[in-house]
Amino acid sequence: MSTDAIILLFTIGCYTAAGALFIWSVGGPSAKTKSATILATIGLAAHTGLIVATGIRAGHPPFTNLRESLTFVGWAVMAIFLTTRRARKPAVLGAAASLICVIAVGFGSVLPKSTNDYLLPALKNKWSIVHVATSLAGYAGFVLAFCSALLHTVQESLLRNKRTNRLQQGLPSLDALDRFSYKMVAIGFPLFTVGIVTGSLWAQSAWGSYWSWDPKETWSLVTWLVYAAYLHVRALHGRRGRLANRLLVIGFICTLITFFGVNFFAGGLHSYNW
Amino acid sequence: MLAYYSADSIATHSEVGRMRLVVVGLNHKTAPVETREQLSIEESQLPKALADLRASVQLSESVILSTCNRTEVYACCAFDSHGDSIAKWLGSYCNLSGESYLAHLYRLQDEKAAHHLFRVASGIDSMVTGEYQVLAQLKNAYTIARESGFTGSVLNYLFHHAISVGKRVRTETAIGRGAFSVGSAAARLAESIFEDLKGCTVMILGAGKMAEQTVAHLMSTGTKNVLVANRTELRAAALATRYGARAVDFDDLEAALPTADIVVASTSAREPIITQDMLKRSIVKRRGRPMFVIDIAVPRNVEPAAANIEGVFLYNIDDLQAVVEKDRIARSAEIERAECIIAQELIRFAERFRSLEAVPVITAIRDKFETIRETEVAKLKRKFPDLSPDQLSGIDAMTRSIVNKICHDPVIRIKEFLSSEECPINADLLCQLFGVCPKDEQSEEVDRT
């Protein structure tokens, strides 16, 4: 087994263990949450090392295919989660973040590796690095916002139906979940915006046109508009509750289409990403 | 083990013997409230009571824990019979005639006594399982006894250990979780809706006992902004001063409603005061920020249909009581885990407790040998007055060395024996063997634990 594979397994192991500990500590004694956070941090450190090593070996930032992109999204999810919450993290959100990481990194790891020497000429551009990194980090913010919106819906329905069970007690307050979603979009949206702008700059230099309405571009715009609507509703009007949550769910579906769907089902300029 | 002594030797060795930990008391399970009332001792009276107890029963250490659910005397004493003496003292101190109260008392010794105290500290022995108050009361009772000088190494160690067990059980099990009353259920639910209750505004409509309890719970979690609305302005103003709240005119209720995050309604109105439409408009004005409406009035003050409004969480008295009941059941399920922790801690305690017992015995043995040595050296000096200082110090060093070498193995073995589970000898036997009588109290050891 290569060193990479060992580190990869270690990373996934850390995230899995952290996720299990987080789930275990939902609504229970709080001591475990801290250990789970430490485990997740160790996982993130290994994960960082893995990404840096891959990048150095390849000689370019490692987001050239779906495998690497997924790994990076997972990394960004954990990095955002660990750096933006206060010291005592809500166990459920920790569980969600760990689960996403395990899925993203795990799924990514079964995909083919990039052929290191060969890199599309279009990907050799200073904008490309910023474009891909910021877009992916933006997705990470969106997926966390989606998780928090889902949990908000669960908490809301439990409270409404007066089911004050352990899950209900373990979930963060409606207020906290709402604010977490907002924070995640507030982080993800600017990153995603930078991703789109640098993308069009790159498109200009690579293809000679800022915007060519290829499927990925179109869906990015749709996604961007949905999150813009959310921010409008949430930040400018201060609206909370179901409407805001629905926008987060729709936004996440759009994100998925942008990230995966376009590559799978539609052609277009972005479809080299395999 | 008392069988070893003749009546005489009990008298001459009044302080000899194994230290016994004893608890004599009664609680809500063994005694009805009337008896508990009669035998309760007020906090301010505790030092006096402890002094009285020490004067009438020869106890080296004692702590009295008296709450509305229990009165218990923890003591460290030399004889089994002291348990009965404590029971009698309790009756006479509380001016109880007759002996009928004795039937309500329990008497536990040594590890059983420690076990009992650990269960009390963990809230297992409480009327409401897992409640926190008892731990504070226990700490308080212990502090009073310690500050008045009635505790020593044994009870200090016991109570410190019990307090840490109480804390451990509550952090490691869910026994201290959930709601203990309607008020705390409301406060907990409020915390599931609003992250920080400090910034929340609570509005009280009417004021029953339960409403006040609820508000008190909310305020204990940090809520500071309280609005009071009452039909009679005078009453509203009176309540407002009590909570440091702002009084709201009942007619302006609708205008004030959107500013309230939490509404506690408990008026005696026959018709709902807060309608579905009022809440609907409130939520719109609040831009979807949720409202927690607690309706503890019967008949209800809030239209039940209001529960369907998005953002309104309406709980009535039955809902809250159901929460309390469910939490109670959940807590009871945690008792077993708590008992496990207590069992572990008890083993640790017992080891330490037995070794505490060895200390006075060893000290007494060493003291005795030292006295013998000094006497013999003095005799020698009298016999040979011409010895030079050099020679004298040589003799001194030699005799010391002999005593130390003789003591070395027995001392180590005594420590081992007395702290091991299957103790092959006991402290009484050792004392008899060496003909010593350990001193009553090791006051210099008070802070050792």
Interface residues (C-beta under 8 A of the other chain):
Chain A: G28 P29 S30 A31 Q155 L159 R160 K162 T164 N165 R166 Q168 Q169 L171 P172 S173 L174 D175 A176 R179 H237 G238 R239 R240 G241 R242 L243 A244
Chain B: T171 E172 T173 A174 R177 G178 A185 R188 L189 E191 S192 I193 F194 E195 D196 R287 G288 R289 P290 A307 E310 G311 F313 Y315 D319 A322 V323 K326 D327 A330
